[in-house]
């Protein structure tokens, strides 16, 4: 699985990120895609980076820290990082089988608007 994750191209990750955002539908969260980097390994290669596409989350009334904490406390926990007051999700390390759980966690984060 690690080699498959490392081999993903930025185009493949961007495609997955766009699909995830589309599946979420309308939400109070502000979602955007950003060019970014994935860290490769913690102890083995702590300064090695590989290009990626990130999903950036913000909310009009919640801080990035509050969003990050709610995601971390969700079930299953969603591990993200914060940069420039945005919560960043990197799909490089999210398997396709885990995407539904991630979408469900994001949908539980804030109520989605309902329309009559």
MMTF fields as JSON, N, C-alpha, C and O atoms, coordinates in Angstrom:
{
  "mmtfVersion": "1.0.0",
  "mmtfProducer": "UNKNOWN",
  "numBonds": 463,
  "numAtoms": 464,
  "numGroups": 116,
  "numChains": 1,
  "numModels": 1,
  "chainsPerModel": [1],
  "groupsPerChain": [116],
  "chainIdList": ["A"],
  "bondAtomList": [4, 2, 8, 6, 12, 10, 16, 14, 20, 18, 24, 22, 28, 26, 32, 30, 36, 34, 40, 38, 44, 42, 48, 46, 52, 50, 56, 54, 60, 58, 64, 62, 68, 66, 72, 70, 76, 74, 80, 78, 84, 82, 88, 86, 92, 90, 96, 94, 100, 98, 104, 102, 108, 106, 112, 110, 116, 114, 120, 118, 124, 122, 128, 126, 132, 130, 136, 134, 140, 138, 144, 142, 148, 146, 152, 150, 156, 154, 160, 158, 164, 162, 168, 166, 172, 170, 176, 174, 180, 178, 184, 182, 188, 186, 192, 190, 196, 194, 200, 198, 204, 202, 208, 206, 212, 210, 216, 214, 220, 218, 224, 222, 228, 226, 232, 230, 236, 234, 240, 238, 244, 242, 248, 246, 252, 250, 256, 254, 260, 258, 264, 262, 268, 266, 272, 270, 276, 274, 280, 278, 284, 282, 288, 286, 292, 290, 296, 294, 300, 298, 304, 302, 308, 306, 312, 310, 316, 314, 320, 318, 324, 322, 328, 326, 332, 330, 336, 334, 340, 338, 344, 342, 348, 346, 352, 350, 356, 354, 360, 358, 364, 362, 368, 366, 372, 370, 376, 374, 380, 378, 384, 382, 388, 386, 392, 390, 396, 394, 400, 398, 404, 402, 408, 406, 412, 410, 416, 414, 420, 418, 424, 422, 428, 426, 432, 430, 436, 434, 440, 438, 444, 442, 448, 446, 452, 450, 456, 454, 460, 458],
  "bondOrderList": [1, 1, 1, 1, 1, 1, 1, 1, 1, 1, 1, 1, 1, 1, 1, 1, 1, 1, 1, 1, 1, 1, 1, 1, 1, 1, 1, 1, 1, 1, 1, 1, 1, 1, 1, 1, 1, 1, 1, 1, 1, 1, 1, 1, 1, 1, 1, 1, 1, 1, 1, 1, 1, 1, 1, 1, 1, 1, 1, 1, 1, 1, 1, 1, 1, 1, 1, 1, 1, 1, 1, 1, 1, 1, 1, 1, 1, 1, 1, 1, 1, 1, 1, 1, 1, 1, 1, 1, 1, 1, 1, 1, 1, 1, 1, 1, 1, 1, 1, 1, 1, 1, 1, 1, 1, 1, 1, 1, 1, 1, 1, 1, 1, 1, 1],
  "groupList": [{"groupName": "UNK", "atomNameList": ["N", "CA", "C", "O"], "elementList": ["N", "C", "C", "O"], "formalChargeList": [0, 0, 0, 0], "bondAtomList": [1, 0, 2, 1, 3, 2], "bondOrderList": [1, 1, 2], "singleLetterCode": "X", "chemCompType": "L-PEPTIDE LINKING"}],
  "groupTypeList": [0, 0, 0, 0, 0, 0, 0, 0, 0, 0, 0, 0, 0, 0, 0, 0, 0, 0, 0, 0, 0, 0, 0, 0, 0, 0, 0, 0, 0, 0, 0, 0, 0, 0, 0, 0, 0, 0, 0, 0, 0, 0, 0, 0, 0, 0, 0, 0, 0, 0, 0, 0, 0, 0, 0, 0, 0, 0, 0, 0, 0, 0, 0, 0, 0, 0, 0, 0, 0, 0, 0, 0, 0, 0, 0, 0, 0, 0, 0, 0, 0, 0, 0, 0, 0, 0, 0, 0, 0, 0, 0, 0, 0, 0, 0, 0, 0, 0, 0, 0, 0, 0, 0, 0, 0, 0, 0, 0, 0, 0, 0, 0, 0, 0, 0, 0],
  "groupIdList": [1, 2, 3, 4, 5, 6, 7, 8, 9, 10, 11, 12, 13, 14, 15, 16, 17, 18, 19, 20, 21, 22, 23, 24, 25, 26, 27, 28, 29, 30, 31, 32, 33, 34, 35, 36, 37, 38, 39, 40, 41, 42, 43, 44, 45, 46, 47, 48, 49, 50, 51, 52, 53, 54, 55, 56, 57, 58, 59, 60, 61, 62, 63, 64, 65, 66, 67, 68, 69, 70, 71, 72, 73, 74, 75, 76, 77, 78, 79, 80, 81, 82, 83, 84, 85, 86, 87, 88, 89, 90, 91, 92, 93, 94, 95, 96, 97, 98, 99, 100, 101, 102, 103, 104, 105, 106, 107, 108, 109, 110, 111, 112, 113, 114, 115, 116],
  "secStructList": [7, 2, 2, 2, 2, 2, 2, 7, 7, 2, 2, 2, 2, 2, 2, 2, 2, 2, 2, 2, 2, 2, 2, 2, 7, 1, 7, 1, 3, 3, 3, 3, 3, 3, 3, 3, 3, 3, 3, 7, 7, 1, 1, 1, 7, 6, 6, 7, 3, 3, 3, 3, 3, 3, 3, 3, 3, 3, 3, 1, 1, 1, 7, 2, 2, 2, 2, 2, 2, 2, 2, 2, 6, 1, 1, 1, 7, 7, 7, 7, 3, 3, 3, 6, 6, 3, 3, 3, 3, 3, 4, 4, 4, 7, 7, 6, 6, 6, 2, 2, 2, 2, 2, 2, 2, 2, 2, 2, 2, 1, 7, 7, 7, 7, 7, 7],
  "xCoordList": [0.802, 0.0, 0.84, 0.467, 1.966, 2.808, 3.353, 3.335, 3.829, 4.354, 3.261, 3.513, 2.053, 0.941, 0.629, 0.359, 0.664, 0.399, 1.475, 1.174, 2.721, 3.82, 3.778, 4.221, 3.243, 3.219, 2.065, 2.045, 1.105, -0.008, 0.499, 1.35, -0.026, 0.353, -0.51, -1.556, -0.075, -0.896, -2.224, -3.241, -2.233, -3.48, -4.461, -5.659, -3.965, -4.831, -5.382, -6.557, -4.537, -4.987, -5.986, -6.981, -5.729, -6.658, -8.023, -9.057, -8.029, -9.278, -10.053, -11.265, -9.359, -9.999, -10.539, -11.632, -9.759, -10.178, -11.42, -12.348, -11.45, -12.622, -13.855, -14.941, -13.685, -14.804, -15.322, -16.533, -14.421, -14.834, -15.619, -16.667, -15.136, -15.833, -17.216, -18.188, -17.312, -18.616, -19.563, -20.755, -19.057, -19.899, -20.413, -21.473, -19.67, -20.123, -21.35, -22.227, -21.416, -22.547, -22.485, -21.425, -23.626, -23.653, -23.311, -23.749, -22.535, -22.121, -21.768, -21.526, -21.744, -21.284, -19.77, -19.239, -19.085, -17.638, -17.288, -17.986, -16.21, -15.65, -14.56, -13.614, -14.691, -13.757, -13.072, -13.715, -11.771, -11.033, -9.873, -9.465, -9.359, -8.202, -6.974, -7.026, -5.872, -4.616, -3.463, -3.451, -2.501, -1.263, -0.534, -0.525, 0.073, 0.792, 1.785, 2.142, 2.231, 3.218, 2.823, 2.212, 3.192, 3.027, 4.398, 5.384, 4.457, 5.708, 5.845, 4.883, 7.034, 7.298, 8.007, 9.145, 7.349, 7.967, 8.215, 8.517, 8.089, 8.372, 9.811, 10.557, 10.203, 11.557, 12.534, 13.709, 12.056, 12.958, 13.403, 14.557, 12.514, 12.84, 12.043, 11.189, 12.306, 11.453, 11.442, 10.515, 12.426, 12.442, 12.127, 12.177, 11.807, 11.471, 10.009, 9.129, 9.767, 8.418, 8.109, 9.01, 6.824, 6.357, 5.133, 4.313, 5.004, 3.895, 2.56, 2.44, 1.555, 0.219, -0.805, -0.445, -2.062, -3.169, -3.929, -4.288, -4.171, -4.786, -6.197, -6.502, -7.045, -8.365, -8.241, -7.883, -8.535, -8.467, -9.876, -10.804, -10.027, -11.317, -11.25, -10.301, -12.259, -12.446, -13.934, -14.764, -14.246, -15.634, -15.794, -14.891, -16.917, -17.069, -17.098, -16.835, -17.418, -17.552, -16.666, -16.701, -15.882, -15.023, -13.574, -13.287, -12.684, -11.261, -10.754, -11.402, -9.608, -8.981, -8.702, -8.841, -8.315, -8.052, -9.303, -9.244, -10.434, -11.694, -12.086, -12.512, -11.943, -12.249, -11.345, -11.808, -10.055, -9.087, -9.405, -9.345, -9.745, -10.05, -11.321, -11.372, -12.331, -13.558, -13.293, -13.84, -12.466, -12.122, -11.336, -11.596, -10.385, -9.569, -10.425, -10.149, -11.466, -12.336, -13.486, -14.287, -13.567, -14.654, -14.366, -13.283, -15.352, -15.178, -15.452, -16.596, -14.431, -13.048, -12.349, -12.797, -11.261, -10.519, -9.973, -9.491, -10.058, -9.506, -8.294, -8.41, -7.145, -5.908, -5.647, -5.612, -5.468, -5.246, -4.101, -3.459, -3.857, -2.884, -3.43, -4.358, -2.849, -3.3, -2.175, -1.018, -2.548, -1.61, -2.41, -3.459, -1.918, -2.546, -4.034, -4.868, -4.348, -5.713, -6.671, -7.876, -6.149, -6.973, -6.618, -5.461, -7.615, -7.392, -7.125, -7.888, -6.042, -5.649, -5.764, -5.278, -6.416, -6.541, -5.762, -5.907, -4.941, -4.146, -4.661, -4.515, -5.257, -5.831, -4.797, -5.149, -3.536, -2.499, -2.521, -2.306, -2.777, -2.726, -4.105, -4.238, -5.124, -6.479, -6.789, -6.827, -7.008, -7.312, -8.718, -9.551, -8.976, -10.306, -11.374, -12.523, -11.004, -11.978, -12.292, -13.328, -11.399, -11.613, -12.324, -12.743, -12.465, -13.098, -14.528, -14.879, -15.373, -16.726, -16.726, -17.559, -15.818, -15.741, -15.3, -15.791, -14.383, -13.944, -15.095, -15.317, -15.818, -16.962, -18.003, -18.546, -18.282, -19.249, -18.788, -19.593, -17.496, -16.965, -17.104, -17.444, -16.846, -16.99, -18.455, -18.768, -19.342, -20.77, -21.284, -22.193, -20.718, -21.132, -20.525, -20.976, -19.517, -18.821, -19.761, -19.752, -20.558, -21.519, -22.77, -22.697, -23.915, -25.138, -25.105, -24.658, -25.573, -25.658, -26.984, -27.984, -27.01, -28.272, -29.329, -29.023, -30.551, -31.652, -32.453, -32.611, -32.939, -33.685, -35.105, -35.326, -36.075, -37.482, -37.8, -38.935],
  "yCoordList": [-1.222, 0.0, 1.28, 2.267, 1.264, 2.465, 2.812, 3.976, 1.827, 2.09, 2.598, 3.474, 2.065, 2.546, 4.002, 4.795, 4.361, 5.734, 6.679, 7.779, 6.249, 7.081, 7.263, 8.287, 6.264, 6.299, 7.136, 7.424, 7.531, 8.332, 9.653, 10.313, 10.028, 11.31, 12.418, 12.148, 13.653, 14.769, 14.813, 15.199, 14.429, 14.411, 13.395, 13.667, 12.234, 11.217, 11.697, 11.489, 12.335, 12.841, 13.972, 14.056, 14.831, 15.93, 15.379, 15.889, 14.358, 13.735, 13.174, 13.362, 12.495, 11.95, 13.072, 12.961, 14.158, 15.284, 15.955, 16.281, 16.165, 16.771, 15.894, 16.398, 14.59, 13.664, 13.711, 13.686, 13.778, 13.855, 15.127, 15.085, 16.258, 17.539, 17.482, 17.965, 16.903, 16.788, 15.904, 16.201, 14.826, 13.913, 14.555, 14.18, 15.521, 16.193, 17.053, 17.159, 17.661, 18.52, 19.812, 20.174, 20.522, 21.802, 21.606, 20.641, 22.521, 22.44, 23.825, 24.749, 23.955, 25.198, 25.35, 26.451, 24.256, 24.312, 24.949, 24.756, 25.704, 26.21, 25.228, 24.993, 24.667, 23.654, 24.158, 24.709, 23.966, 24.309, 23.333, 22.673, 23.258, 22.41, 23.298, 24.382, 22.823, 23.58, 22.658, 21.49, 23.185, 22.446, 22.387, 23.358, 21.253, 21.105, 19.978, 19.52, 19.533, 18.459, 17.475, 17.836, 16.216, 15.162, 14.86, 14.766, 14.71, 14.297, 12.791, 12.043, 12.364, 10.938, 10.433, 10.817, 9.583, 8.966, 9.956, 11.123, 9.499, 10.345, 10.194, 11.172, 8.968, 8.739, 8.425, 8.783, 7.754, 7.3, 8.433, 8.465, 9.348, 10.433, 11.679, 12.114, 12.264, 13.334, 14.609, 15.409, 14.819, 16.041, 15.787, 16.718, 14.558, 14.25, 14.598, 14.257, 15.286, 15.716, 15.292, 15.153, 15.09, 14.754, 15.616, 15.844, 16.097, 16.986, 16.278, 15.074, 17.065, 16.529, 17.623, 18.771, 17.267, 18.215, 18.028, 16.908, 19.122, 19.086, 19.654, 20.527, 19.15, 19.746, 20.685, 20.259, 21.965, 22.974, 23.237, 23.469, 23.2, 23.423, 24.664, 24.854, 25.496, 26.606, 26.683, 26.112, 27.401, 27.596, 29.051, 29.614, 29.675, 31.1, 31.434, 32.574, 30.444, 30.744, 29.889, 30.046, 28.995, 28.11, 28.285, 28.516, 28.175, 28.278, 26.971, 25.929, 27.044, 25.834, 24.841, 23.633, 25.335, 24.456, 23.708, 22.525, 24.407, 23.756, 22.693, 21.599, 23.015, 22.039, 20.818, 19.68, 21.067, 19.965, 19.066, 17.842, 19.663, 18.88, 18.047, 16.888, 18.623, 17.869, 16.693, 15.607, 16.906, 15.805, 14.726, 13.537, 15.128, 14.162, 13.358, 12.185, 13.994, 13.317, 12.556, 11.923, 12.617, 11.91, 10.41, 9.966, 9.653, 8.207, 7.748, 7.796, 7.307, 7.155, 8.517, 9.464, 8.617, 9.877, 10.254, 9.403, 11.534, 12.051, 12.904, 13.908, 12.49, 13.203, 14.208, 13.852, 15.449, 16.53, 17.395, 17.077, 18.472, 19.446, 20.837, 21.019, 21.814, 23.196, 24.031, 23.927, 24.866, 25.822, 27.038, 26.903, 28.212, 29.475, 29.503, 29.9, 29.075, 29.072, 28.195, 28.449, 27.169, 26.214, 24.809, 24.517, 23.953, 22.538, 21.885, 22.068, 21.126, 20.507, 18.992, 18.366, 18.421, 16.974, 16.536, 17.111, 15.521, 14.975, 13.568, 12.668, 13.384, 12.089, 11.061, 9.916, 11.45, 10.492, 9.25, 8.136, 9.442, 8.314, 7.786, 7.027, 8.184, 7.681, 6.661, 6.998, 5.419, 4.383, 4.596, 5.236, 4.063, 4.204, 3.559, 4.001, 2.525, 1.886, 2.748, 2.562, 3.691, 4.576, 5.876, 6.622, 6.158, 7.414, 7.57, 8.662, 6.526, 6.701, 7.102, 7.906, 6.561, 6.92, 8.373, 9.071, 8.832, 10.223, 11.148, 12.161, 10.814, 11.63, 11.682, 12.749, 10.554, 10.519, 11.396, 12.112, 11.344, 12.173, 13.656, 14.454, 14.031, 15.432, 15.861, 16.991, 14.973, 15.306, 15.482, 16.278, 14.756, 14.893, 16.131, 16.556, 16.7, 17.844, 19.01, 19.603, 19.34, 20.433, 20.056, 19.352, 20.505, 20.189, 20.812, 21.945, 20.073, 20.577, 21.29, 20.865, 22.361, 23.095, 22.22, 21.398, 22.413, 21.725, 22.761, 23.9, 22.362, 23.289, 22.774, 21.574, 23.692, 23.264, 22.678, 22.27],
  "zCoordList": [0.0, 0.0, 0.0, -0.634, 0.705, 0.776, -0.605, -1.004, -1.326, -2.67, -3.596, -4.423, -3.473, -4.284, -3.95, -4.851, -2.672, -2.257, -2.776, -3.241, -2.694, -3.175, -4.691, -5.211, -5.397, -6.854, -7.412, -8.609, -6.574, -7.068, -7.643, -7.047, -8.798, -9.395, -8.803, -8.213, -8.961, -8.475, -9.228, -8.652, -10.493, -11.263, -10.679, -10.598, -10.275, -9.668, -8.331, -8.027, -7.537, -6.24, -6.436, -5.716, -7.396, -7.685, -8.112, -7.683, -8.94, -9.384, -8.179, -8.08, -7.276, -6.08, -5.189, -4.634, -5.057, -4.213, -4.794, -4.053, -6.104, -6.741, -6.544, -6.26, -6.694, -6.513, -5.083, -4.863, -4.108, -2.701, -2.447, -1.804, -2.939, -2.738, -3.381, -2.801, -4.563, -5.23, -4.436, -4.351, -3.855, -3.083, -1.8, -1.298, -1.268, -0.047, -0.306, 0.551, -1.472, -1.78, -0.983, -0.474, -0.866, -0.142, 1.333, 1.959, 1.871, 3.264, 3.781, 3.005, 5.089, 5.708, 5.588, 5.737, 5.323, 5.159, 3.825, 2.829, 3.813, 2.566, 2.153, 2.904, 0.979, 0.488, -0.768, -1.661, -0.831, -2.044, -2.196, -1.241, -3.406, -3.678, -3.795, -4.376, -3.236, -3.255, -3.599, -3.21, -4.324, -4.541, -3.21, -2.454, -2.931, -1.674, -1.751, -2.837, -0.597, -0.52, 0.566, 1.572, 0.334, 1.327, 1.911, 1.18, 3.222, 3.863, 3.695, 3.87, 3.36, 3.187, 4.421, 4.689, 5.169, 6.345, 7.457, 7.207, 8.661, 9.816, 10.25, 10.306, 10.559, 11.048, 9.936, 10.018, 8.894, 7.836, 6.921, 6.495, 6.619, 5.693, 6.068, 5.295, 7.242, 7.746, 6.908, 7.036, 6.071, 5.274, 3.804, 3.001, 3.434, 2.05, 1.798, 2.587, 0.681, 0.334, -1.099, -1.926, -1.377, -2.712, -3.0, -2.111, -4.238, -4.591, -4.44, -4.667, -4.05, -3.842, -4.108, -4.369, -4.042, -4.079, -2.773, -2.41, -2.077, -0.759, -0.808, -1.62, 0.067, 0.263, 1.45, 2.549, 1.232, 2.294, 2.82, 2.045, 4.145, 4.796, 5.669, 6.429, 5.552, 6.49, 6.795, 6.089, 7.861, 8.262, 8.666, 9.283, 8.335, 8.646, 10.132, 10.514, 10.982, 12.408, 13.313, 14.533, 12.736, 13.522, 13.088, 11.913, 14.037, 13.728, 13.121, 13.225, 12.498, 11.953, 13.08, 12.889, 14.238, 15.376, 15.821, 16.156, 15.821, 16.201, 15.176, 15.545, 13.896, 12.85, 12.961, 12.887, 13.139, 13.234, 14.41, 14.291, 15.553, 16.747, 16.54, 16.95, 15.916, 15.669, 14.728, 14.921, 13.725, 12.819, 13.555, 13.374, 14.374, 15.118, 16.098, 16.352, 16.647, 17.609, 16.948, 17.635, 15.622, 14.942, 14.944, 15.325, 14.513, 14.445, 13.022, 12.569, 12.315, 12.731, 12.775, 12.129, 13.528, 13.588, 12.21, 11.462, 11.894, 10.645, 11.007, 11.71, 10.521, 10.812, 9.693, 8.515, 10.077, 9.12, 9.621, 10.622, 8.925, 9.411, 9.157, 8.369, 9.827, 9.707, 9.116, 9.521, 8.142, 7.56, 7.119, 6.489, 7.448, 7.064, 7.413, 6.6, 8.629, 9.159, 8.365, 8.348, 7.711, 6.981, 7.446, 7.746, 7.503, 7.766, 6.416, 5.468, 6.335, 5.073, 5.162, 6.105, 4.161, 4.039, 2.81, 1.731, 2.983, 1.881, 1.596, 2.423, 0.436, 0.094, -0.341, -0.624, -0.398, -0.799, 0.09, -0.388, 1.365, 2.298, 2.682, 3.642, 1.938, 2.184, 1.095, -0.088, 1.501, 0.512, -0.035, 0.607, -1.209, -1.803, -0.922, -0.915, -0.187, 0.702, 1.929, 2.568, 2.259, 3.408, 3.037, 3.922, 1.746, 1.325, 1.848, 2.295, 1.816, 2.365, 3.845, 4.261, 4.63, 6.052, 6.217, 7.104, 5.375, 5.427, 5.05, 5.713, 4.006, 3.584, 4.702, 4.991, 5.323, 6.426, 7.588, 8.182, 7.915, 9.007, 8.676, 9.55, 7.437, 7.034, 7.049, 7.424, 6.649, 6.671, 8.096, 8.331, 9.039, 10.442, 11.099, 12.163, 10.473, 11.065, 11.304, 12.382, 10.325, 10.431, 9.682, 8.674, 10.148, 9.425, 8.036, 7.854, 7.094, 5.741, 5.592, 6.171, 4.831, 4.693, 4.021, 3.158, 4.431, 3.766, 2.987, 3.425, 1.865, 1.008, 0.868, 0.704, 0.934, 0.842, -0.528, -0.775]
}
